[in-house]
Amino acid sequence: MPGYWLMKSEPDAFSWDMLVAKGAQGESWDGVRNYQARNNMRAMKIGDLAFFYHSNEGKEIVGVCTIIALAHPEAKDDSGTWECVDVKAVVPMPRRVSLSDVKANPKLEKMALVTSMRLSVQPVKPDEWKEVCRMGGLDPKKLTAK
C-alpha cells in the first residue's frame, strides 16, 4: 500500500501543467527549505502518491503525482543540507478541490492542509486521501503509480 502526501507548489514557479509536460522523466521537487518538509520527503517511498497543490494562486488540489526517486541531495543546494524527491504526474483532478472545500468538510478537519497550512510537503492519512479523491471525482482504488 502506498503512502500518501500533499506537495505544494506556487503555480507561477512550477505548476501542474509544467509537471505534466515533463512526462515520464518527471522532475525533482526542489527548493524546499523547511526541515519538517525535507524529513517528510526522506520518508517517501517510490510509488507513494501525492496530491499536487497550487499554493498562493488558486489554493487547490489540481492533480495526483507519484514518487519516482527517493530523497537525494538537491542539485541546487551547495550546503548539502537539502534533499528532494523526484515526482511525475499521474492524473489531473477531474474537479479541483479548493482549500475552502477541504476546510468545509468535517471529515478533513484534522488534515495537515488545515492544521499545518504553511508546511509545503505533508503527510495525508488514508481516510483523508479517500475523501479528497471522492471530492475531486477520482476513485482511489484505481489510482496507482503509472
N, CA, C and O atoms as a GROMACS GRO file, in nm:
protein
  584
    1MET      N    1   0.084  -0.118   0.000
    1MET     CA    2   0.000   0.000   0.000
    1MET      C    3   0.089   0.125   0.000
    1MET      O    4   0.180   0.136   0.082
    2PRO      N    5   0.063   0.217  -0.090
    2PRO     CA    6   0.148   0.336  -0.096
    2PRO      C    7   0.122   0.430   0.021
    2PRO      O    8   0.018   0.424   0.086
    3GLY      N    9   0.219   0.517   0.045
    3GLY     CA   10   0.199   0.627   0.138
    3GLY      C   11   0.134   0.741   0.062
    3GLY      O   12   0.137   0.744  -0.061
    4TYR      N   13   0.075   0.834   0.136
    4TYR     CA   14   0.004   0.946   0.075
    4TYR      C   15   0.058   1.078   0.128
    4TYR      O   16   0.091   1.090   0.246
    5TRP      N   17   0.066   1.174   0.040
    5TRP     CA   18   0.127   1.302   0.070
    5TRP      C   19   0.051   1.414   0.000
    5TRP      O   20  -0.034   1.391  -0.085
    6LEU      N   21   0.084   1.536   0.039
    6LEU     CA   22   0.040   1.656  -0.032
    6LEU      C   23   0.163   1.743  -0.050
    6LEU      O   24   0.236   1.768   0.045
    7MET      N   25   0.185   1.789  -0.174
    7MET     CA   26   0.302   1.870  -0.206
    7MET      C   27   0.254   2.001  -0.268
    7MET      O   28   0.178   2.003  -0.364
    8LYS      N   29   0.302   2.110  -0.209
    8LYS     CA   30   0.258   2.242  -0.253
    8LYS      C   31   0.360   2.306  -0.344
    8LYS      O   32   0.481   2.295  -0.323
    9SER      N   33   0.309   2.374  -0.446
    9SER     CA   34   0.395   2.450  -0.536
    9SER      C   35   0.321   2.576  -0.579
    9SER      O   36   0.200   2.574  -0.603
   10GLU      N   37   0.394   2.684  -0.588
   10GLU     CA   38   0.336   2.807  -0.641
   10GLU      C   39   0.328   2.791  -0.792
   10GLU      O   40   0.431   2.768  -0.857
   11PRO      N   41   0.209   2.802  -0.850
   11PRO     CA   42   0.194   2.772  -0.993
   11PRO      C   43   0.275   2.862  -1.085
   11PRO      O   44   0.305   2.823  -1.198
   12ASP      N   45   0.310   2.982  -1.040
   12ASP     CA   46   0.393   3.067  -1.126
   12ASP      C   47   0.539   3.022  -1.124
   12ASP      O   48   0.616   3.060  -1.212
   13ALA      N   49   0.578   2.943  -1.024
   13ALA     CA   50   0.714   2.889  -1.017
   13ALA      C   51   0.722   2.749  -1.080
   13ALA      O   52   0.811   2.721  -1.160
   14PHE      N   53   0.628   2.662  -1.043
   14PHE     CA   54   0.620   2.528  -1.101
   14PHE      C   55   0.477   2.479  -1.088
   14PHE      O   56   0.430   2.455  -0.977
   15SER      N   57   0.410   2.464  -1.199
   15SER     CA   58   0.267   2.431  -1.199
   15SER      C   59   0.245   2.284  -1.234
   15SER      O   60   0.336   2.213  -1.277
   16TRP      N   61   0.121   2.241  -1.214
   16TRP     CA   62   0.079   2.107  -1.255
   16TRP      C   63   0.107   2.086  -1.403
   16TRP      O   64   0.159   1.981  -1.442
   17ASP      N   65   0.072   2.182  -1.486
   17ASP     CA   66   0.094   2.168  -1.631
   17ASP      C   67   0.242   2.151  -1.663
   17ASP      O   68   0.277   2.078  -1.756
   18MET      N   69   0.328   2.217  -1.588
   18MET     CA   70   0.472   2.201  -1.610
   18MET      C   71   0.517   2.059  -1.576
   18MET      O   72   0.600   2.001  -1.646
   19LEU      N   73   0.462   2.002  -1.467
   19LEU     CA   74   0.496   1.864  -1.431
   19LEU      C   75   0.445   1.768  -1.538
   19LEU      O   76   0.516   1.675  -1.577
   20VAL      N   77   0.323   1.789  -1.585
   20VAL     CA   78   0.267   1.704  -1.691
   20VAL      C   79   0.358   1.708  -1.814
   20VAL      O   80   0.383   1.605  -1.877
   21ALA      N   81   0.407   1.825  -1.848
   21ALA     CA   82   0.493   1.841  -1.966
   21ALA      C   83   0.626   1.766  -1.952
   21ALA      O   84   0.689   1.734  -2.053
   22LYS      N   85   0.669   1.737  -1.829
   22LYS     CA   86   0.794   1.663  -1.807
   22LYS      C   87   0.780   1.515  -1.843
   22LYS      O   88   0.879   1.446  -1.863
   23GLY      N   89   0.655   1.466  -1.851
   23GLY     CA   90   0.632   1.327  -1.890
   23GLY      C   91   0.689   1.227  -1.792
   23GLY      O   92   0.695   1.253  -1.671
   24ALA      N   93   0.731   1.112  -1.844
   24ALA     CA   94   0.777   1.001  -1.761
   24ALA      C   95   0.905   1.033  -1.684
   24ALA      O   96   0.930   0.974  -1.579
   25GLN      N   97   0.985   1.127  -1.735
   25GLN     CA   98   1.110   1.160  -1.665
   25GLN      C   99   1.084   1.234  -1.536
   25GLN      O  100   1.167   1.232  -1.445
   26GLY      N  101   0.969   1.300  -1.526
   26GLY     CA  102   0.934   1.371  -1.404
   26GLY      C  103   1.026   1.488  -1.376
   26GLY      O  104   1.094   1.539  -1.465
   27GLU      N  105   1.027   1.529  -1.249
   27GLU     CA  106   1.104   1.646  -1.209
   27GLU      C  107   1.141   1.634  -1.062
   27GLU      O  108   1.068   1.574  -0.984
   28SER      N  109   1.256   1.691  -1.025
   28SER     CA  110   1.294   1.698  -0.884
   28SER      C  111   1.207   1.799  -0.812
   28SER      O  112   1.181   1.907  -0.864
   29TRP      N  113   1.162   1.764  -0.693
   29TRP     CA  114   1.082   1.854  -0.610
   29TRP      C  115   1.179   1.931  -0.522
   29TRP      O  116   1.196   1.903  -0.404
   30ASP      N  117   1.243   2.029  -0.584
   30ASP     CA  118   1.350   2.101  -0.514
   30ASP      C  119   1.302   2.237  -0.464
   30ASP      O  120   1.189   2.279  -0.489
   31GLY      N  121   1.391   2.305  -0.394
   31GLY     CA  122   1.360   2.437  -0.343
   31GLY      C  123   1.294   2.437  -0.207
   31GLY      O  124   1.261   2.544  -0.154
   32VAL      N  125   1.273   2.321  -0.148
   32VAL     CA  126   1.210   2.313  -0.016
   32VAL      C  127   1.314   2.351   0.089
   32VAL      O  128   1.424   2.295   0.093
   33ARG      N  129   1.278   2.448   0.173
   33ARG     CA  130   1.370   2.496   0.275
   33ARG      C  131   1.304   2.494   0.413
   33ARG      O  132   1.299   2.594   0.484
   34ASN      N  133   1.255   2.376   0.447
   34ASN     CA  134   1.192   2.354   0.576
   34ASN      C  135   1.232   2.213   0.619
   34ASN      O  136   1.218   2.118   0.543
   35TYR      N  137   1.284   2.201   0.742
   35TYR     CA  138   1.334   2.071   0.786
   35TYR      C  139   1.226   1.964   0.794
   35TYR      O  140   1.250   1.850   0.757
   36GLN      N  141   1.107   2.000   0.843
   36GLN     CA  142   1.000   1.902   0.853
   36GLN      C  143   0.958   1.854   0.714
   36GLN      O  144   0.935   1.735   0.694
   37ALA      N  145   0.947   1.946   0.618
   37ALA     CA  146   0.912   1.909   0.481
   37ALA      C  147   1.021   1.819   0.422
   37ALA      O  148   0.990   1.720   0.355
   38ARG      N  149   1.148   1.853   0.446
   38ARG     CA  150   1.257   1.768   0.397
   38ARG      C  151   1.248   1.630   0.459
   38ARG      O  152   1.265   1.530   0.389
   39ASN      N  153   1.222   1.624   0.588
   39ASN     CA  154   1.213   1.494   0.655
   39ASN      C  155   1.094   1.413   0.601
   39ASN      O  156   1.102   1.291   0.593
   40ASN      N  157   0.986   1.481   0.566
   40ASN     CA  158   0.874   1.411   0.503
   40ASN      C  159   0.918   1.350   0.371
   40ASN      O  160   0.879   1.238   0.339
   41MET      N  161   0.997   1.423   0.293
   41MET     CA  162   1.046   1.367   0.166
   41MET      C  163   1.138   1.248   0.191
   41MET      O  164   1.137   1.152   0.114
   42ARG      N  165   1.217   1.254   0.298
   42ARG     CA  166   1.304   1.140   0.332
   42ARG      C  167   1.222   1.015   0.363
   42ARG      O  168   1.271   0.904   0.344
   43ALA      N  169   1.098   1.033   0.411
   43ALA     CA  170   1.012   0.919   0.446
   43ALA      C  171   0.938   0.862   0.326
   43ALA      O  172   0.878   0.754   0.336
   44MET      N  173   0.942   0.930   0.214
   44MET     CA  174   0.868   0.884   0.096
   44MET      C  175   0.933   0.762   0.033
   44MET      O  176   1.055   0.742   0.040
   45LYS      N  177   0.847   0.681  -0.028
   45LYS     CA  178   0.894   0.562  -0.098
   45LYS      C  179   0.851   0.570  -0.244
   45LYS      O  180   0.753   0.636  -0.278
   46ILE      N  181   0.927   0.504  -0.329
   46ILE     CA  182   0.890   0.500  -0.471
   46ILE      C  183   0.751   0.436  -0.482
   46ILE      O  184   0.725   0.331  -0.424
   47GLY      N  185   0.665   0.502  -0.558
   47GLY     CA  186   0.528   0.454  -0.574
   47GLY      C  187   0.428   0.522  -0.482
   47GLY      O  188   0.308   0.508  -0.501
   48ASP      N  189   0.477   0.596  -0.380
   48ASP     CA  190   0.386   0.674  -0.298
   48ASP      C  191   0.314   0.775  -0.387
   48ASP      O  192   0.368   0.817  -0.490
   49LEU      N  193   0.195   0.814  -0.347
   49LEU     CA  194   0.114   0.908  -0.423
   49LEU      C  195   0.102   1.040  -0.348
   49LEU      O  196   0.100   1.042  -0.225
   50ALA      N  197   0.094   1.149  -0.422
   50ALA     CA  198   0.083   1.281  -0.360
   50ALA      C  199  -0.016   1.368  -0.436
   50ALA      O  200  -0.022   1.366  -0.559
   51PHE      N  201  -0.092   1.443  -0.360
   51PHE     CA  202  -0.174   1.548  -0.422
   51PHE      C  203  -0.081   1.662  -0.460
   51PHE      O  204   0.008   1.698  -0.383
   52PHE      N  205  -0.101   1.718  -0.577
   52PHE     CA  206  -0.028   1.836  -0.623
   52PHE      C  207  -0.119   1.955  -0.593
   52PHE      O  208  -0.229   1.966  -0.646
   53TYR      N  209  -0.070   2.044  -0.507
   53TYR     CA  210  -0.149   2.157  -0.458
   53TYR      C  211  -0.090   2.288  -0.508
   53TYR      O  212   0.028   2.316  -0.487
   54HIS      N  213  -0.172   2.367  -0.574
   54HIS     CA  214  -0.129   2.501  -0.615
   54HIS      C  215  -0.148   2.595  -0.496
   54HIS      O  216  -0.261   2.622  -0.455
   55SER      N  217  -0.038   2.645  -0.442
   55SER     CA  218  -0.047   2.740  -0.331
   55SER      C  219  -0.046   2.882  -0.385
   55SER      O  220  -0.017   2.905  -0.502
   56ASN      N  221  -0.076   2.975  -0.299
   56ASN     CA  222  -0.085   3.117  -0.333
   56ASN      C  223  -0.193   3.144  -0.436
   56ASN      O  224  -0.299   3.196  -0.401
   57GLU      N  225  -0.170   3.112  -0.561
   57GLU     CA  226  -0.271   3.130  -0.666
   57GLU      C  227  -0.355   3.003  -0.676
   57GLU      O  228  -0.301   2.894  -0.698
   58GLY      N  229  -0.484   3.016  -0.660
   58GLY     CA  230  -0.572   2.901  -0.673
   58GLY      C  231  -0.604   2.834  -0.542
   58GLY      O  232  -0.721   2.813  -0.509
   59LYS      N  233  -0.500   2.801  -0.465
   59LYS     CA  234  -0.516   2.729  -0.338
   59LYS      C  235  -0.610   2.610  -0.356
   59LYS      O  236  -0.717   2.602  -0.297
   60GLU      N  237  -0.564   2.516  -0.442
   60GLU     CA  238  -0.647   2.399  -0.471
   60GLU      C  239  -0.561   2.280  -0.511
   60GLU      O  240  -0.450   2.295  -0.562
   61ILE      N  241  -0.616   2.162  -0.486
   61ILE     CA  242  -0.553   2.037  -0.528
   61ILE      C  243  -0.591   2.016  -0.674
   61ILE      O  244  -0.709   2.009  -0.708
   62VAL      N  245  -0.489   2.007  -0.759
   62VAL     CA  246  -0.514   2.004  -0.903
   62VAL      C  247  -0.479   1.872  -0.970
   62VAL      O  248  -0.519   1.848  -1.084
   63GLY      N  249  -0.406   1.785  -0.900
   63GLY     CA  250  -0.368   1.659  -0.961
   63GLY      C  251  -0.306   1.564  -0.862
   63GLY      O  252  -0.290   1.596  -0.743
   64VAL      N  253  -0.270   1.446  -0.912
   64VAL     CA  254  -0.202   1.344  -0.834
   64VAL      C  255  -0.071   1.311  -0.904
   64VAL      O  256  -0.067   1.290  -1.025
   65CYS      N  257   0.035   1.308  -0.825
   65CYS     CA  258   0.165   1.267  -0.879
   65CYS      C  259   0.216   1.150  -0.798
   65CYS      O  260   0.160   1.114  -0.694
   66THR      N  261   0.325   1.090  -0.846
   66THR     CA  262   0.384   0.976  -0.777
   66THR      C  263   0.533   1.000  -0.758
   66THR      O  264   0.597   1.071  -0.835
   67ILE      N  265   0.586   0.939  -0.654
   67ILE     CA  266   0.729   0.949  -0.624
   67ILE      C  267   0.802   0.848  -0.714
   67ILE      O  268   0.771   0.729  -0.714
   68ILE      N  269   0.901   0.899  -0.789
   68ILE     CA  270   0.975   0.810  -0.881
   68ILE      C  271   1.123   0.798  -0.843
   68ILE      O  272   1.194   0.716  -0.900
   69ALA      N  273   1.170   0.880  -0.747
   69ALA     CA  274   1.308   0.866  -0.697
   69ALA      C  275   1.309   0.906  -0.550
   69ALA      O  276   1.249   1.005  -0.510
   70LEU      N  277   1.379   0.827  -0.471
   70LEU     CA  278   1.390   0.854  -0.328
   70LEU      C  279   1.465   0.983  -0.302
   70LEU      O  280   1.530   1.039  -0.391
   71ALA      N  281   1.456   1.030  -0.178
   71ALA     CA  282   1.525   1.154  -0.139
   71ALA      C  283   1.673   1.145  -0.174
   71ALA      O  284   1.740   1.044  -0.148
   72HIS      N  285   1.722   1.253  -0.233
   72HIS     CA  286   1.862   1.261  -0.274
   72HIS      C  287   1.906   1.406  -0.260
   72HIS      O  288   1.822   1.496  -0.253
   73PRO      N  289   2.038   1.432  -0.257
   73PRO     CA  290   2.084   1.570  -0.244
   73PRO      C  291   2.029   1.657  -0.356
   73PRO      O  292   2.026   1.617  -0.473
   74GLU      N  293   1.985   1.775  -0.318
   74GLU     CA  294   1.931   1.868  -0.416
   74GLU      C  295   2.044   1.932  -0.495
   74GLU      O  296   2.139   1.985  -0.437
   75ALA      N  297   2.034   1.927  -0.626
   75ALA     CA  298   2.140   1.979  -0.714
   75ALA      C  299   2.164   2.128  -0.694
   75ALA      O  300   2.277   2.174  -0.711
   76LYS      N  301   2.061   2.204  -0.659
   76LYS     CA  302   2.074   2.349  -0.646
   76LYS      C  303   2.126   2.393  -0.509
   76LYS      O  304   2.140   2.513  -0.484
   77ASP      N  305   2.154   2.297  -0.420
   77ASP     CA  306   2.196   2.330  -0.284
   77ASP      C  307   2.344   2.299  -0.265
   77ASP      O  308   2.386   2.184  -0.272
   78ASP      N  309   2.423   2.404  -0.241
   78ASP     CA  310   2.567   2.386  -0.219
   78ASP      C  311   2.600   2.350  -0.075
   78ASP      O  312   2.713   2.308  -0.046
   79SER      N  313   2.505   2.364   0.016
   79SER     CA  314   2.532   2.341   0.159
   79SER      C  315   2.528   2.193   0.197
   79SER      O  316   2.584   2.153   0.299
   80GLY      N  317   2.461   2.111   0.115
   80GLY     CA  318   2.447   1.970   0.148
   80GLY      C  319   2.337   1.943   0.250
   80GLY      O  320   2.322   1.831   0.298
   81THR      N  321   2.261   2.045   0.282
   81THR     CA  322   2.155   2.033   0.384
   81THR      C  323   2.026   1.981   0.326
   81THR      O  324   1.952   1.907   0.393
   82TRP      N  325   1.997   2.018   0.203
   82TRP     CA  326   1.862   1.997   0.149
   82TRP      C  327   1.857   1.881   0.052
   82TRP      O  328   1.950   1.858  -0.026
   83GLU      N  329   1.748   1.809   0.059
   83GLU     CA  330   1.725   1.694  -0.027
   83GLU      C  331   1.590   1.709  -0.096
   83GLU      O  332   1.508   1.792  -0.057
   84CYS      N  333   1.570   1.629  -0.200
   84CYS     CA  334   1.443   1.632  -0.272
   84CYS      C  335   1.414   1.492  -0.324
   84CYS      O  336   1.501   1.405  -0.329
   85VAL      N  337   1.290   1.472  -0.364
   85VAL     CA  338   1.250   1.350  -0.433
   85VAL      C  339   1.217   1.389  -0.576
   85VAL      O  340   1.206   1.508  -0.608
   86ASP      N  341   1.203   1.291  -0.662
   86ASP     CA  342   1.156   1.316  -0.798
   86ASP      C  343   1.013   1.266  -0.809
   86ASP      O  344   0.976   1.162  -0.754
   87VAL      N  345   0.932   1.343  -0.882
   87VAL     CA  346   0.791   1.310  -0.898
   87VAL      C  347   0.753   1.316  -1.045
   87VAL      O  348   0.819   1.382  -1.125
   88LYS      N  349   0.646   1.244  -1.079
   88LYS     CA  350   0.588   1.258  -1.212
   88LYS      C  351   0.436   1.261  -1.197
   88LYS      O  352   0.381   1.208  -1.101
   89ALA      N  353   0.372   1.324  -1.293
   89ALA     CA  354   0.226   1.337  -1.292
   89ALA      C  355   0.161   1.201  -1.316
   89ALA      O  356   0.212   1.120  -1.394
   90VAL      N  357   0.049   1.176  -1.248
   90VAL     CA  358  -0.030   1.055  -1.269
   90VAL      C  359  -0.162   1.092  -1.337
   90VAL      O  360  -0.193   1.040  -1.444
   91VAL      N  361  -0.239   1.182  -1.274
   91VAL     CA  362  -0.371   1.216  -1.327
   91VAL      C  363  -0.414   1.353  -1.274
   91VAL      O  364  -0.387   1.385  -1.158
   92PRO      N  365  -0.479   1.433  -1.357
   92PRO     CA  366  -0.535   1.558  -1.305
   92PRO      C  367  -0.662   1.529  -1.225
   92PRO      O  368  -0.727   1.427  -1.245
   93MET      N  369  -0.695   1.618  -1.135
   93MET     CA  370  -0.821   1.607  -1.062
   93MET      C  371  -0.934   1.644  -1.157
   93MET      O  372  -0.932   1.753  -1.214
   94PRO      N  373  -1.033   1.556  -1.176
   94PRO     CA  374  -1.147   1.592  -1.261
   94PRO      C  375  -1.216   1.720  -1.211
   94PRO      O  376  -1.260   1.804  -1.290
   95ARG      N  377  -1.226   1.732  -1.078
   95ARG     CA  378  -1.278   1.853  -1.014
   95ARG      C  379  -1.173   1.899  -0.915
   95ARG      O  380  -1.141   1.827  -0.820
   96ARG      N  381  -1.119   2.016  -0.936
   96ARG     CA  382  -1.019   2.068  -0.843
   96ARG      C  383  -1.082   2.085  -0.705
   96ARG      O  384  -1.198   2.124  -0.693
   97VAL      N  385  -1.005   2.054  -0.602
   97VAL     CA  386  -1.054   2.062  -0.464
   97VAL      C  387  -0.986   2.181  -0.397
   97VAL      O  388  -0.864   2.181  -0.375
   98SER      N  389  -1.065   2.282  -0.366
   98SER     CA  390  -1.009   2.406  -0.310
   98SER      C  391  -0.984   2.392  -0.160
   98SER      O  392  -1.039   2.305  -0.093
   99LEU      N  393  -0.899   2.480  -0.110
   99LEU     CA  394  -0.872   2.485   0.033
   99LEU      C  395  -1.002   2.510   0.110
   99LEU      O  396  -1.024   2.449   0.215
  100SER      N  397  -1.086   2.596   0.059
  100SER     CA  398  -1.213   2.623   0.128
  100SER      C  399  -1.302   2.499   0.130
  100SER      O  400  -1.373   2.477   0.228
  101ASP      N  401  -1.299   2.417   0.024
  101ASP     CA  402  -1.374   2.291   0.022
  101ASP      C  403  -1.322   2.195   0.130
  101ASP      O  404  -1.399   2.130   0.200
  102VAL      N  405  -1.189   2.188   0.142
  102VAL     CA  406  -1.128   2.100   0.243
  102VAL      C  407  -1.166   2.147   0.383
  102VAL      O  408  -1.205   2.067   0.468
  103LYS      N  409  -1.155   2.278   0.407
  103LYS     CA  410  -1.188   2.332   0.539
  103LYS      C  411  -1.335   2.314   0.575
  103LYS      O  412  -1.369   2.303   0.692
  104ALA      N  413  -1.422   2.312   0.475
  104ALA     CA  414  -1.566   2.298   0.499
  104ALA      C  415  -1.608   2.154   0.525
  104ALA      O  416  -1.722   2.130   0.566
  105ASN      N  417  -1.520   2.057   0.501
  105ASN     CA  418  -1.553   1.916   0.516
  105ASN      C  419  -1.512   1.868   0.656
  105ASN      O  420  -1.392   1.862   0.685
  106PRO      N  421  -1.608   1.834   0.743
  106PRO     CA  422  -1.574   1.790   0.879
  106PRO      C  423  -1.483   1.666   0.881
  106PRO      O  424  -1.409   1.646   0.978
  107LYS      N  425  -1.488   1.584   0.777
  107LYS     CA  426  -1.403   1.464   0.771
  107LYS      C  427  -1.255   1.501   0.756
  107LYS      O  428  -1.167   1.419   0.779
  108LEU      N  429  -1.229   1.626   0.716
  108LEU     CA  430  -1.090   1.668   0.689
  108LEU      C  431  -1.040   1.773   0.789
  108LEU      O  432  -0.937   1.837   0.766
  109GLU      N  433  -1.112   1.790   0.900
  109GLU     CA  434  -1.075   1.897   0.993
  109GLU      C  435  -0.938   1.878   1.057
  109GLU      O  436  -0.878   1.974   1.104
  110LYS      N  437  -0.887   1.754   1.060
  110LYS     CA  438  -0.755   1.729   1.120
  110LYS      C  439  -0.646   1.711   1.014
  110LYS      O  440  -0.532   1.681   1.047
  111MET      N  441  -0.682   1.728   0.887
  111MET     CA  442  -0.585   1.715   0.778
  111MET      C  443  -0.476   1.821   0.794
  111MET      O  444  -0.505   1.935   0.831
  112ALA      N  445  -0.352   1.784   0.764
  112ALA     CA  446  -0.240   1.877   0.778
  112ALA      C  447  -0.260   2.003   0.694
  112ALA      O  448  -0.212   2.110   0.732
  113LEU      N  449  -0.330   1.992   0.582
  113LEU     CA  450  -0.356   2.109   0.499
  113LEU      C  451  -0.434   2.215   0.578
  113LEU      O  452  -0.422   2.334   0.551
  114VAL      N  453  -0.513   2.171   0.675
  114VAL     CA  454  -0.591   2.262   0.759
  114VAL      C  455  -0.512   2.302   0.883
  114VAL      O  456  -0.514   2.418   0.923
  115THR      N  457  -0.443   2.206   0.945
  115THR     CA  458  -0.378   2.231   1.074
  115THR      C  459  -0.234   2.281   1.062
  115THR      O  460  -0.185   2.349   1.152
  116SER      N  461  -0.166   2.250   0.953
  116SER     CA  462  -0.026   2.291   0.931
  116SER      C  463  -0.016   2.356   0.793
  116SER      O  464   0.060   2.311   0.707
  117MET      N  465  -0.093   2.460   0.775
  117MET     CA  466  -0.112   2.516   0.641
  117MET      C  467   0.017   2.562   0.573
  117MET      O  468   0.024   2.560   0.450
  118ARG      N  469   0.118   2.601   0.648
  118ARG     CA  470   0.239   2.654   0.585
  118ARG      C  471   0.337   2.544   0.541
  118ARG      O  472   0.429   2.571   0.464
  119LEU      N  473   0.318   2.422   0.589
  119LEU     CA  474   0.408   2.312   0.556
  119LEU      C  475   0.391   2.271   0.411
  119LEU      O  476   0.281   2.236   0.368
  120SER      N  477   0.500   2.274   0.334
  120SER     CA  478   0.491   2.255   0.189
  120SER      C  479   0.487   2.109   0.144
  120SER      O  480   0.442   2.079   0.034
  121VAL      N  481   0.534   2.018   0.228
  121VAL     CA  482   0.528   1.874   0.198
  121VAL      C  483   0.475   1.808   0.324
  121VAL      O  484   0.540   1.810   0.429
  122GLN      N  485   0.356   1.749   0.314
  122GLN     CA  486   0.290   1.699   0.434
  122GLN      C  487   0.226   1.564   0.410
  122GLN      O  488   0.185   1.533   0.298
  123PRO      N  489   0.218   1.482   0.517
  123PRO     CA  490   0.152   1.352   0.503
  123PRO      C  491   0.001   1.368   0.493
  123PRO      O  492  -0.056   1.466   0.541
  124VAL      N  493  -0.061   1.268   0.429
  124VAL     CA  494  -0.207   1.261   0.418
  124VAL      C  495  -0.246   1.122   0.468
  124VAL      O  496  -0.192   1.022   0.422
  125LYS      N  497  -0.341   1.116   0.560
  125LYS     CA  498  -0.387   0.988   0.613
  125LYS      C  499  -0.473   0.918   0.507
  125LYS      O  500  -0.536   0.984   0.424
  126PRO      N  501  -0.476   0.783   0.509
  126PRO     CA  502  -0.553   0.710   0.408
  126PRO      C  503  -0.700   0.752   0.398
  126PRO      O  504  -0.754   0.762   0.288
  127ASP      N  505  -0.766   0.777   0.513
  127ASP     CA  506  -0.906   0.818   0.507
  127ASP      C  507  -0.921   0.958   0.447
  127ASP      O  508  -1.019   0.986   0.378
  128GLU      N  509  -0.823   1.046   0.473
  128GLU     CA  510  -0.824   1.180   0.412
  128GLU      C  511  -0.801   1.168   0.262
  128GLU      O  512  -0.865   1.238   0.184
  129TRP      N  513  -0.711   1.080   0.222
  129TRP     CA  514  -0.682   1.057   0.080
  129TRP      C  515  -0.810   1.017   0.007
  129TRP      O  516  -0.844   1.072  -0.098
  130LYS      N  517  -0.881   0.920   0.064
  130LYS     CA  518  -1.004   0.871   0.001
  130LYS      C  519  -1.108   0.982  -0.010
  130LYS      O  520  -1.176   0.995  -0.112
  131GLU      N  521  -1.121   1.063   0.095
  131GLU     CA  522  -1.222   1.169   0.095
  131GLU      C  523  -1.189   1.277  -0.008
  131GLU      O  524  -1.278   1.322  -0.080
  132VAL      N  525  -1.064   1.319  -0.015
  132VAL     CA  526  -1.026   1.421  -0.114
  132VAL      C  527  -1.042   1.366  -0.255
  132VAL      O  528  -1.088   1.437  -0.345
  133CYS      N  529  -1.005   1.240  -0.275
  133CYS     CA  530  -1.027   1.178  -0.408
  133CYS      C  531  -1.175   1.181  -0.443
  133CYS      O  532  -1.211   1.216  -0.556
  134ARG      N  533  -1.261   1.143  -0.348
  134ARG     CA  534  -1.405   1.146  -0.371
  134ARG      C  535  -1.450   1.286  -0.411
  134ARG      O  536  -1.526   1.303  -0.506
  135MET      N  537  -1.404   1.386  -0.337
  135MET     CA  538  -1.442   1.524  -0.364
  135MET      C  539  -1.397   1.568  -0.503
  135MET      O  540  -1.464   1.646  -0.570
  136GLY      N  541  -1.282   1.517  -0.545
  136GLY     CA  542  -1.226   1.554  -0.674
  136GLY      C  543  -1.271   1.469  -0.790
  136GLY      O  544  -1.232   1.493  -0.904
  137GLY      N  545  -1.354   1.368  -0.763
  137GLY     CA  546  -1.405   1.283  -0.870
  137GLY      C  547  -1.312   1.171  -0.912
  137GLY      O  548  -1.322   1.122  -1.024
  138LEU      N  549  -1.222   1.130  -0.823
  138LEU     CA  550  -1.131   1.019  -0.853
  138LEU      C  551  -1.166   0.897  -0.768
  138LEU      O  552  -1.209   0.911  -0.653
  139ASP      N  553  -1.148   0.780  -0.824
  139ASP     CA  554  -1.165   0.656  -0.749
  139ASP      C  555  -1.027   0.617  -0.695
  139ASP      O  556  -0.939   0.578  -0.773
  140PRO      N  557  -1.006   0.627  -0.563
  140PRO     CA  558  -0.872   0.598  -0.509
  140PRO      C  559  -0.827   0.455  -0.534
  140PRO      O  560  -0.707   0.428  -0.535
  141LYS      N  561  -0.921   0.362  -0.552
  141LYS     CA  562  -0.883   0.222  -0.578
  141LYS      C  563  -0.819   0.206  -0.716
  141LYS      O  564  -0.746   0.110  -0.740
  142LYS      N  565  -0.847   0.300  -0.806
  142LYS     CA  566  -0.793   0.292  -0.941
  142LYS      C  567  -0.664   0.372  -0.958
  142LYS      O  568  -0.603   0.370  -1.065
  143LEU      N  569  -0.624   0.441  -0.853
  143LEU     CA  570  -0.503   0.523  -0.861
  143LEU      C  571  -0.382   0.439  -0.826
  143LEU      O  572  -0.373   0.382  -0.717
  144THR      N  573  -0.291   0.432  -0.918
  144THR     CA  574  -0.164   0.364  -0.893
  144THR      C  575  -0.056   0.447  -0.960
  144THR      O  576  -0.083   0.531  -1.047
  145ALA      N  577   0.066   0.423  -0.919
  145ALA     CA  578   0.179   0.490  -0.982
  145ALA      C  579   0.198   0.428  -1.120
  145ALA      O  580   0.239   0.312  -1.132
  146LYS      N  581   0.169   0.504  -1.222
  146LYS     CA  582   0.178   0.453  -1.358
  146LYS      C  583   0.315   0.474  -1.416
  146LYS      O  584   0.341   0.436  -1.530
   0.00000   0.00000   0.00000
